Amino acid sequence: MGASYGARFDEAGFCVDWMAENFDPAVVDAYLDDVCKKNRLPAMAVVVVSPDKTLYSYTGGVSSHARSGSVTCDTPFILGSLSKSMVSVCVMKLLEEGRIELDAPVSLYGDFSAYFKDKRTDGDAAHVTIRSLLNHSSGIDTYQRIGSLYPTDHAGSYTYANANYALLSYLIESVTGMPYPVYLRKNLFEPLGMSKSALSREESETNGLVEGYRNFFGIPVKSRTRYPSDDRHGIWLDYPAGYVSATANDVGKYLQFYLNNGNDLVSSGAIELMLNSTVDMGGDNGDFYGFGIRKSVKEFGKTVYFHTGSVENFNSRMFIIPDEEIGICILVNMNDYFVFTKLFTDISKPLLGVQRNLDPDLYMKRHLFIDLICMFMLFVIIIDFIISIKCRYLKRFSGPFIVFDFILSGIFALIPVIIGVPYFVTLNYVTDLQIFVILCSALLFLCGIIKFVQRLVCPDVCLE
């Protein structure tokens, strides 16, 4: 085995051929050190693997734990939605054992009615197939919760929904009679030697789970992960769909599982199904969704299989490039909703052999822009508040101006509804901005109340 492609370098001299004889890991180390510093990443772990060995590993970050070296490639991070592909592997195993059929309704393998809005055994669950759950074409919407699920009229087309993979984990439990974490450990973690991978808070913390961070207006703030409740009803992101913890080295072993066509745990045909039995995700990126893994044919200039992962205080990426026999994982213990999507894409491209177009100051520019907007809005609202308590100024304003405060207050309160994201998501993923809009809404409402009351109690002064 060896590289069948030539060493490539970008304009900054960044070598991206991991198996080239002249590959210099120090260049990649320096690049990732710079990324961590400029983007205030508390800790980052990166592993690059070929089918039979680790080609490169890195840990760094700006937190005291990362700087002291106590964060290593054997330190667990929460993987977020990288967990979904592990659910798919378990489903493939059941498929090859002849215990399920992909195009059968999930209701054939147990009573799933309690998870759906229509509680009848012949209701909504009867119209959802296992395949449609695997590739997010079930019609279940993104923000539906367990216990009130229903297929919408876009069934058959791609709509990402965590609930799909929660249902698949319940399917595994129903078919095997085992709790999903037990089945996952016995059938994936242990055979692959993923010794520090887990699916519970207790075991993850025992394994040394790194501390997570939320981002507050550009500043990382330590934050303990909110694991889902054991009561699954009402859950949006269930733990099988997003809360596996694993080390970078463990994820490296998991990527080798794909590079080695299933490692005899499942057949190469099952791996082919996972990667290439896809639905079009729409858009112009040329992306398709398989069974827990995305397929990109345009964005990186070659075929790359990958997935992103995030919970409120962790972020991750994994990439599989079969033609180059390479797997890459990137784990970070912070989430930053408004910056990380583009940031991680730009960070990843040089590691994937794609010309880098990373703005080195992207993090600071975006947060400065967001913070300045927030400061300006808060300044205007504070001025309005000061005016509202100075009765002598109110003679300049008519009743509609007072009503305007109430209208603007309502708009701020409804921002999540306006952008189509539920409050429980914004509070978890953009806590800083959600708190800010709540504060602005409350101040504007208070301004309206004060002006209204002053108009009632001192009309001669205020309205002369």
Secondary structure, DSSP 8 states (H G I E B T S, - for coil): ----S---B-TT--B--TT-TT--HHHHHHHHHHHHHHTT-S-EEEEEE-SSSEEEEEEE-SSHHHHHT---TTS-EE-GGGHHHHHHHHHHHHHHTTS--TTSBGGGGS--GGGBSS-STTSGGGG-BHHHHHTT-S---TT--TTSB---TTTTS----HHHHHHHHHHHHHHHSS-HHHHHIIIIIHHHT-TT-BSSHHHHHHTT----EEEETTEEEE-------SS-TT-SS-HHHH--EE-HHHHHHHHHHHHTTTBTTB-HHHHHHHHHS-EE--SSS-EEE-SS-EEESSTTSS-EEEEEEEETTEEEEEEEEGGGTEEEEEEESEE-TTTHHHHHHHHHHHHTT------TTHHHHHHHHHHHHHHHHHHHHHHHHHHHT-GGGGGG--HHHHHHHHHHHHHHHTHHHHHT--HHHHHHHSHHHHHHHHHHHHHHHHHHHHHHHHHHH-HHHH--
